[in-house]
Amino acid sequence: MDACHGILHAPMEPAEALLRASELLTDATERALPMIVLRTRLPVQAEVSGTQRPSSVR
């Protein structure tokens, strides 16, 4: 995974987030899908020997 995207677009109380969960998940999906589609259209870059991308935080 090369990116991370939150469900909430602004701070809100947990109770409000639970009430709006369906709306928030739909909105987050609509924001994330263009990034996924773009990634699938980018050409694959060959790795250069001796260089690595930074490790992901897990």
Phi and psi in degrees as a GROMACS rama.xvg file:
@    title "Ramachandran Plot"
@    xaxis  label "Phi"
@    yaxis  label "Psi"
@TYPE xy
-108.653  -4.23755  ASP-2
-149.221  160.649  ALA-3
-134.092  138.262  CYS-4
-137.671  128.075  HIS-5
-79.8647  159.13  GLY-6
-80.7527  -40.2626  ILE-7
-83.9183  135.994  LEU-8
-95.9419  -7.50042  HIS-9
-157.451  157.292  ALA-10
-60.5048  140.953  PRO-11
-157.051  159.862  MET-12
-66.7348  145.78  GLU-13
-56.0383  -39.1698  PRO-14
-61.9495  -41.5304  ALA-15
-66.0434  -41.5213  GLU-16
-60.679  -40.6016  ALA-17
-65.633  -40.6304  LEU-18
-65.7758  -32.9392  LEU-19
-103.092  17.7745  ARG-20
-54.373  -47.1136  ALA-21
-60.8858  -46.6991  SER-22
-61.9137  -43.8774  GLU-23
-66.5594  -40.1133  LEU-24
-67.3884  -39.7266  LEU-25
-63.1163  -45.0597  THR-26
-63.2448  -43.799  ASP-27
-63.5748  -38.7749  ALA-28
-64.2157  -43.0825  THR-29
-64.8232  -29.9667  GLU-30
-78.5893  -32.359  ARG-31
-82.2707  -34.8452  ALA-32
-57.0972  -42.0633  LEU-33
-59.4545  -33.8827  PRO-34
-67.0454  -39.2538  MET-35
-67.0763  -44.2457  ILE-36
-62.6429  -43.8317  VAL-37
-60.0183  -43.2894  LEU-38
-61.9997  -37.5142  ARG-39
-71.5779  -18.4952  THR-40
-93.7684  -12.3905  ARG-41
-76.7474  144.283  LEU-42
-69.1097  147.843  PRO-43
-76.4848  130.255  VAL-44
-94.8838  135.694  GLN-45
-70.0024  139.037  ALA-46
-77.0365  138.575  GLU-47
-92.7871  131.026  VAL-48
-57.8631  133.188  SER-49
90.401  -4.23162  GLY-50
-121.562  144.148  THR-51
-138.397  152.367  GLN-52
-74.6946  153.032  ARG-53
-59.1395  146.485  PRO-54
-69.7805  152.198  SER-55
-79.9386  150.079  SER-56
-82.254  127.734  VAL-57
